[in-house]
Amino acid sequence: MNSRFFSDQQLDQFAREFDERGFLKLEAALSKDQVAGFNAAVDRHRLAFPDRWVELSDSFCEGTNVLPDTADFDEAIENPRVLDILRRIIGEEITFEEFAIMLREPTANLDEVKGWHRDIVRDYDRRMEIDAVSVMVYLSDVTQRDHCFSIVPETHNRLVDLDPLEVPLDAGVDVLGPAGTAVFFHARAIHGGRLKPGSSQRRTLQSYYS
């Protein structure tokens, strides 16, 4: 059966790219109206539930337990474009695991970001236990001038024995895109954030599925 939004050929191509590289970028996963709606929902939640937000540094703020307070973000978790691709990558039995909102503010302290890492299980010797897919959705434009998500391709599979501590700081691929872009990445792939001088505020929604 064909997908509602993508042909079988497109879905097969998405799955191949994800399998080979460990990540996939899909622009226009959200409409402009959806982006505006989610940004407004972020602002409302920060105002109404400030205790749900954790200031991890002068530039990094995270909302980690927002779902009990609002249904505003259910649409992002259940985005049919995203789920169509996840079904081809994971299979029909998809489990939603976790949701967070991440804000990166402009900062002059470019060394504060944590280094390269894998998600869920940080113990290098347990890396093969990691079997989840994260979907990060941009609520702001991410250009060459902005803080961005970076990833080291193929470290989920072919280069899985690479230790994050051995990856040079300037390695990896910066994943740029306009607001509404969705980035699928294997949680086992080595990734991190790259801070840029003069960045605008970066906003992302991040969901984990297995």
C-alpha positions in Angstrom: 0.0 0.0 0.0 1.3 3.4 -0.9 2.0 6.0 1.8 -0.4 8.9 2.2 2.3 11.4 1.6 5.1 9.5 -0.1 5.4 6.9 -2.8 6.9 3.5 -2.0 9.9 4.5 -4.1 10.4 7.6 -2.0 10.1 5.7 1.2 12.6 3.1 0.1 15.0 5.9 -0.8 14.6 7.5 2.6 15.2 4.2 4.4 18.3 3.5 2.3 19.8 6.9 3.1 19.0 6.5 6.8 20.5 3.0 6.9 23.6 4.1 5.1 24.3 7.4 6.8 22.5 7.1 10.1 20.4 10.2 9.5 18.0 11.7 7.1 16.9 15.3 6.6 13.3 16.1 5.4 12.4 19.7 4.7 8.8 20.9 5.0 7.8 18.3 7.5 5.8 21.0 9.1 3.8 23.8 7.4 4.5 27.5 8.2 1.2 27.5 10.1 2.3 24.5 12.2 5.7 26.1 12.9 4.0 29.2 14.1 1.5 27.2 16.2 4.2 25.2 17.9 6.3 28.3 18.6 3.3 29.9 20.2 2.7 26.7 22.3 6.4 26.8 23.5 5.9 30.4 24.6 2.7 29.6 26.4 4.1 26.6 28.2 7.3 28.5 29.4 5.1 31.2 30.8 2.5 28.9 32.4 4.9 26.2 33.7 8.4 27.7 34.3 9.2 24.9 36.7 9.1 22.4 33.9 12.0 24.1 32.2 15.6 23.4 33.1 18.4 26.0 32.5 21.3 23.8 31.7 23.6 26.7 30.9 23.4 30.3 29.9 22.5 29.3 26.4 20.7 25.9 26.8 17.2 25.6 28.1 15.2 22.4 27.9 11.6 21.5 28.6 11.6 17.8 29.4 8.2 17.0 30.9 5.7 19.1 29.1 3.3 16.5 27.8 1.3 16.2 31.1 0.5 19.9 30.9 -0.8 20.2 27.3 -1.9 18.5 24.2 -0.3 21.2 22.0 2.6 19.0 20.9 0.7 15.8 20.2 0.5 16.8 16.6 4.3 16.9 16.3 4.6 13.4 17.9 1.9 12.0 15.6 3.0 13.9 12.4 1.9 11.5 9.6 4.8 12.5 7.3 7.2 11.5 10.1 5.3 8.3 11.0 5.2 7.2 7.3 9.0 7.3 7.2 9.5 5.8 10.6 7.3 2.8 9.6 9.7 2.2 6.7 12.7 2.5 9.0 11.5 0.8 12.1 8.5 -1.2 11.1 4.8 -1.0 11.9 5.1 -1.5 15.6 6.4 1.9 16.6 6.7 2.9 20.2 6.9 6.5 21.3 9.6 6.9 24.0 10.4 10.5 24.9 9.7 14.1 24.0 11.6 17.3 24.8 11.8 20.9 23.7 15.3 22.4 23.3 16.2 26.1 23.1 19.6 27.4 22.3 20.2 31.0 23.0 22.9 33.3 21.5 26.1 33.0 23.6 29.7 34.1 23.6 30.7 31.0 25.5 31.2 28.7 22.5 33.0 26.0 24.6 30.1 25.1 26.9 28.5 22.6 24.6 28.9 18.9 25.5 31.1 17.0 23.1 30.4 14.2 20.7 28.2 11.5 22.2 25.6 8.7 21.6 22.2 8.9 23.2 20.4 6.7 25.8 23.5 4.6 26.8 26.7 6.5 27.2 28.9 3.5 28.1 31.0 2.8 24.9 31.0 -0.9 25.5 27.1 -1.0 25.5 26.7 1.0 22.3 25.0 -1.9 20.4 22.2 -1.8 22.9 21.1 1.6 21.5 18.2 1.0 19.1 16.1 4.1 18.8 15.4 6.8 16.3 15.2 10.4 17.2 13.3 13.0 15.2 14.3 16.6 15.7 12.0 19.2 14.2 13.3 22.8 13.6 11.0 25.6 14.8 13.5 28.2 13.7 15.7 28.5 10.6 19.1 26.9 11.1 21.7 28.5 8.8 25.5 28.4 8.6 25.5 31.2 11.2 23.3 29.5 13.7 23.9 26.9 16.5 23.2 23.6 14.8 22.9 19.8 15.2 26.0 17.9 13.9 26.4 14.2 13.2 29.2 11.8 12.2 27.7 9.7 9.4 27.8 5.9 9.5 28.7 5.8 13.2 25.5 3.8 13.9 26.7 1.0 11.7 29.8 0.8 9.5 31.8 3.1 11.9 30.1 1.9 15.0 33.4 1.1 16.7 34.5 4.8 16.6 34.8 6.2 20.2 33.1 9.6 20.6 36.2 10.7 22.6 38.4 10.2 19.5 36.3 12.3 17.2 37.9 15.7 16.4 35.7 18.7 17.4 35.6 19.9 13.8 34.4 16.6 12.3 30.9 15.6 11.3 28.2 17.2 9.2 26.2 20.3 10.2 22.6 19.6 9.4 21.1 22.9 8.3 17.6 23.7 7.2 14.6 26.1 7.4 12.0 26.0 10.1 9.8 23.0 9.6 12.7 20.6 8.7 12.7 17.2 10.4 16.0 15.4 11.0 15.8 11.6 11.7 18.9 10.2 13.3 19.8 6.9 14.9 20.5 7.4 18.6 23.6 5.2 18.2 25.1 7.6 15.7 27.7 10.0 17.2 26.3 13.5 17.3 26.4 16.8 19.1 25.6 20.5 19.0 27.9 23.1 17.4 27.7 26.6 18.7 28.2 29.5 16.4 29.0 33.2 17.2 26.2 35.5 16.4 23.6 32.8 16.3 19.9 33.5 16.6 17.8 31.5 19.1 17.4 27.9 17.9 14.3 26.0 18.8 13.7 22.3 18.3 11.2 19.7 19.2 12.7 16.2 19.7 11.0 12.9 19.9 12.4 9.4 20.3 10.8 6.3 18.8 11.7 2.6 18.9 
